[in-house]
Amino acid sequence: MYRERNAIGAVKACNAALIAENEDSNTNLVSFDTTVKAMEEIGRDMSCKFKETAMGGLAVCMIYC
């Protein structure tokens, strides 16, 4: 199961890289810096309960020793 997830993630990453490689940066409506700032703000506003960190998400639901 984990291998399937990794394979799907790898394919998605390769496709994203191919798309980004062929993009014309002069036609982007939103700059990279603006996007990162928006994501940072959303991350700060989001409750830890909904993040996949050591304090939320699967980390608190699935405990393996």
N, C-alpha and C positions, 0 to 999 in steps of 0.2 A: 504494500500500500504506500509506504513512504517513497519507494522508488518511482511509483507512478506520479506522485505529487511532484517529486523533483524533476522528472522528465517533462511534465506539463509546464512547470515553472521555467525550465530551461528553454523550452520552445517559445514561451511568452516573452522571455528576455531577449532571445534572438530576434523575434519579430519586432519587438520594440526598438531594438538597435538598428535593424534594417530601415524601419520607418523614420527614425530620427536621423539616420545617415542621409536619407534622401530629401529631408525637409529643407526648405529655403528659409533660413533664419530671418530674412528681410520681410517675409510675409506674415510672421507670427504676430497675433494681436496682443498677446500677453507675454511679457518678457520672462525669462527664467527666474530672475531675481524676485519679481513680483509674485510669481507662482510659489517660490520657496517661502517668502514672507507670509503669504496667505495660509499655506500649509502649517507653518509654525504657529500662527495665531489660532488656527482651528485646533491644533494639537494641545495647545495650552488651555483652551476653553473646554476641551472634551474631558469628561469625567474619567478617572483612572479605571473605573468599573468597566468601561467599554474598550480599553486599550489592551493589546496583547503584550503585556509586560509582566513582570514578576508580581505585580499588585492587582492584576485583573485578567480577564479572559480565561484561556485554557490553563494558565499558570496556577490559578486558584481552584480550578475544577478538576484537573488531572494531576494528581500528585504521585510521583513514582520515587521510591526510595532505593 
